Amino acid sequence: MQDLMTMISTIRRPRLLIRAARHGAQEYNRNRHLQRILGYGSLPRPAAALMRLMEVERALDEQRREDDAGYSLSRHLDVLIAMMGEAQLVQANRATPVA
């Protein structure tokens, strides 16, 4: 199985969508954004949340590519923002030395 960060780096999406998500990721609030996307309740750890977000994003991208009438650009953008925010948390957790 591939590393999460490797999986993220292989994702190819339209440049404008990624630029907008990067801009939004600066204001990422885990409690607010993640609950809206994944549902209310206890939040999963960053790596688990990232895996779930990647599944949701994959389905949204499939809808986008198929010109599905149910596709929501704003939802896709929200999910990409959350993915970027969670990826930053995963990287920060890896960089933190364990005492």
C-alpha positions as CSV (number, residue, x, y, z in Angstrom):
1,M,0.0,0.0,0.0
2,Q,1.2,3.4,-0.9
3,D,2.1,6.1,1.7
4,L,-0.7,8.7,2.2
5,M,1.5,11.6,1.1
6,T,2.5,9.7,-2.0
7,M,-1.1,9.1,-2.8
8,I,-1.9,12.8,-2.4
9,S,1.0,13.8,-4.6
10,T,-0.2,11.7,-7.5
11,I,-3.7,13.3,-7.6
12,R,-4.1,15.3,-10.8
13,R,-6.9,17.9,-10.8
14,P,-7.5,21.1,-12.8
15,R,-5.0,23.8,-11.9
16,L,-7.7,26.4,-10.9
17,L,-9.4,24.0,-8.6
18,I,-6.1,23.2,-6.8
19,R,-5.2,26.9,-6.6
20,A,-8.5,27.7,-5.0
21,A,-8.1,24.8,-2.6
22,R,-4.6,26.0,-1.6
23,H,-6.0,29.5,-0.9
24,G,-8.9,28.0,1.2
25,A,-6.5,25.7,3.1
26,Q,-5.0,28.7,4.7
27,E,-8.2,29.2,6.6
28,Y,-8.9,25.5,7.3
29,N,-10.6,24.9,10.6
30,R,-10.6,21.1,11.4
31,N,-13.7,21.2,13.7
32,R,-15.9,23.2,11.4
33,H,-14.8,21.9,8.0
34,L,-14.4,18.2,8.8
35,Q,-17.7,17.9,10.6
36,R,-19.5,19.5,7.7
37,I,-18.0,17.1,5.2
38,L,-17.8,13.8,7.2
39,G,-20.8,14.3,9.5
40,Y,-21.1,15.2,13.1
41,G,-19.7,13.1,15.9
42,S,-16.2,12.5,17.1
43,L,-13.6,13.4,14.5
44,P,-11.2,10.8,13.2
45,R,-7.4,11.1,13.5
46,P,-5.8,13.1,10.7
47,A,-4.6,10.0,8.7
48,A,-8.0,8.3,8.9
49,A,-9.8,11.5,8.0
50,L,-7.5,12.0,5.1
51,M,-8.3,8.5,3.8
52,R,-12.0,9.1,4.0
53,L,-11.7,12.5,2.3
54,M,-9.7,10.9,-0.5
55,E,-12.6,8.5,-1.1
56,V,-15.1,11.3,-1.1
57,E,-12.9,13.4,-3.4
58,R,-12.4,10.5,-5.8
59,A,-16.2,10.1,-6.2
60,L,-16.6,13.9,-6.7
61,D,-13.9,13.9,-9.3
62,E,-15.6,11.1,-11.1
63,Q,-18.9,13.1,-11.2
64,R,-16.9,16.1,-12.5
65,R,-15.3,14.1,-15.3
66,E,-18.7,12.6,-16.3
67,D,-20.5,15.9,-16.3
68,D,-22.9,14.5,-13.7
69,A,-25.8,16.9,-13.0
70,G,-25.4,16.2,-9.3
71,Y,-21.8,17.4,-9.2
72,S,-21.1,20.3,-6.8
73,L,-18.0,22.4,-7.4
74,S,-18.3,24.0,-3.9
75,R,-18.4,20.6,-2.2
76,H,-15.5,19.4,-4.3
77,L,-13.5,22.5,-3.3
78,D,-14.5,22.0,0.4
79,V,-13.2,18.4,0.3
80,L,-9.9,19.4,-1.4
81,I,-9.4,22.1,1.2
82,A,-10.0,19.6,4.0
83,M,-7.6,17.1,2.3
84,M,-4.9,19.8,2.2
85,G,-5.5,20.7,5.8
86,E,-5.4,17.1,7.0
87,A,-2.3,16.4,4.9
88,Q,-0.6,19.3,6.7
89,L,-1.6,17.7,10.1
90,V,-0.3,14.3,9.1
91,Q,3.0,15.8,8.0
92,A,3.2,17.8,11.3
93,N,2.5,14.6,13.3
94,R,5.3,12.8,11.5
95,A,7.8,15.6,12.1
96,T,7.0,15.7,15.8
97,P,9.6,13.5,17.7
98,V,8.1,10.9,20.0
99,A,9.4,11.3,23.6
